[in-house]
Amino acid sequence: MSFHNRTALIAVFAATLMPAVAFASSDDAWDAMRTDVSAKCIKAAAGSIEKPKAVVDPFGSESFGLALVSGKPKGGKGKITQICVYNKQTKAVELGGELTEKMLNAKAK
């Protein structure tokens, strides 16, 4: 077998192993991202929601982690939910407006 053929064979073999290596480490990475999204979204919502709780989208989008943060509005009654967007590159979060239960349960027109 020539040098070029051996090199090509090794390259193909290495390429087939790459997804397995990436997959093995991704569970910990995804868990760490979800934990960070939850913590940062809860902290961001603490100004408007008493004891906020976050439900994190397991993977988010390609660029953003996503969560719904819910709880009792500070100084109010009922329950509100805010959409939280987490930039995967900068790790900064932004909150959407307050969505009431009535808004979340409205039927599509």
Rosetta blueprint (number, residue, H / E / L):
1 M L
2 S L
3 F H
4 H H
5 N H
6 R H
7 T H
8 A H
9 L H
10 I H
11 A H
12 V H
13 F H
14 A H
15 A H
16 T H
17 L H
18 M H
19 P H
20 A H
21 V H
22 A H
23 F H
24 A H
25 S H
26 S H
27 D H
28 D H
29 A H
30 W H
31 D H
32 A H
33 M H
34 R H
35 T H
36 D H
37 V H
38 S H
39 A H
40 K H
41 C H
42 I H
43 K H
44 A H
45 A H
46 A L
47 G L
48 S L
49 I E
50 E E
51 K E
52 P E
53 K E
54 A E
55 V E
56 V E
57 D L
58 P L
59 F L
60 G L
61 S L
62 E L
63 S L
64 F E
65 G E
66 L E
67 A E
68 L E
69 V E
70 S E
71 G E
72 K E
73 P E
74 K L
75 G L
76 G L
77 K L
78 G L
79 K L
80 I E
81 T E
82 Q E
83 I E
84 C E
85 V E
86 Y E
87 N E
88 K L
89 Q L
90 T L
91 K L
92 A L
93 V E
94 E E
95 L E
96 G L
97 G L
98 E L
99 L E
100 T E
101 E H
102 K H
103 M H
104 L H
105 N L
106 A L
107 K L
108 A L
109 K L
